[in-house]
Amino acid sequence: GNSVTQMEGPVTLSEEAFLTINCTYTATGYPSLFWYVQYPGEGLQLLLKATKADDKGSNKGFEATYRKETTSFHLEKGSVQVSDSAVYFCAENGGSGGGNKLTFGTGTQLKVEL
Amino acid sequence: GAGVSQSPSNKVTEKGKDVELRCDPISGHTALYWYRQSLGQGLEFLIYFQGNSAPDKSGLPSDRFSAERTGGSVSTLTIQRTQQEDSAVYLCASSLVGGPSPTDTQYFGPGTRLTVL
């Protein structure tokens, strides 16, 4: 079946540092790609998404570009804040015949310190 | 309208008991999904309802798990004869369209934390 691989955490950064969380997927065709975020004690929230190749999703200073040639959707932010501390999940919705069910990566915990 | 709601927020049960978890999707959303989040397995798809179509049950881990969606809205996930390995957070999500739509976004509820003693 389909799988999503994202970098292992936890990732600890100083405030204002640059963030990259790598994500690759195996689904064939053209799945939509998502980053969800889970803040401490809260539920999953959609952070950003991209629905076709070369699209860039962005929100709250975070960006990710849909790269079909490398089957990747890496999450980046130029200057992280303490409030960005959370667990980040990369996901895809199945591509060809996937039926829209999401396959998630294992999650990457981000801790931002002053 | 309001977001996806789930009840109860926490459930503690004894091994062997049956439990029912409830999900109220966003009004007007035709697709509803159940996932579970556990330490060992991460986030896993369980079941998917789309309108009046037969549900996609391909993620249910055993025949002790079942779900129904009444009237195209509220859904109940039932776990019979619970086991300790069923302990997890059960998440419900809904989306406007579902199906093969490439742009559909799933919105998640807060989850039900199930603990099987």
Contacts between the chains, C-beta under 8 A, distances in Angstrom:
chain1	res1	chain2	res2	distance
A	30	B	102	6.7
A	31	B	102	7.7
A	32	B	102	5.2
A	32	B	103	6.4
A	32	B	104	7.6
A	34	B	105	7.5
A	36	B	108	7.7
A	42	B	110	7.5
A	43	B	91	7.4
A	43	B	108	5.4
A	43	B	109	6.4
A	43	B	110	4.3
A	43	B	111	5.8
A	44	B	91	6.7
A	44	B	93	8.0
A	44	B	108	4.1
A	45	B	108	7.5
A	46	B	105	5.9
A	46	B	106	7.8
A	46	B	107	7.1
A	49	B	105	6.3
A	51	B	102	5.3
A	51	B	103	4.9
A	52	B	102	7.4
A	89	B	43	6.5
A	91	B	43	8.0
A	93	B	102	7.6
A	93	B	104	7.3
A	97	B	100	7.9
A	99	B	48	6.4
A	99	B	50	7.9
A	99	B	56	5.6
A	99	B	99	7.4
A	99	B	100	7.5
A	100	B	31	6.8
A	100	B	48	7.1
A	100	B	50	7.8
A	100	B	95	7.1
A	100	B	98	5.3
A	100	B	99	6.3
A	100	B	100	7.2
A	100	B	101	7.0
A	100	B	104	5.9
A	100	B	106	7.9
A	101	B	33	6.5
A	101	B	45	4.6
A	101	B	48	5.3
A	101	B	56	6.7
A	101	B	59	7.2
A	102	B	33	7.5
A	102	B	35	7.4
A	102	B	43	7.8
A	102	B	45	6.5
A	102	B	93	8.0
A	102	B	106	6.3
A	103	B	45	7.1
A	104	B	42	6.3
A	104	B	43	4.0
A	105	B	42	7.7
A	106	B	42	4.8
A	107	B	42	6.5
A	107	B	43	7.5
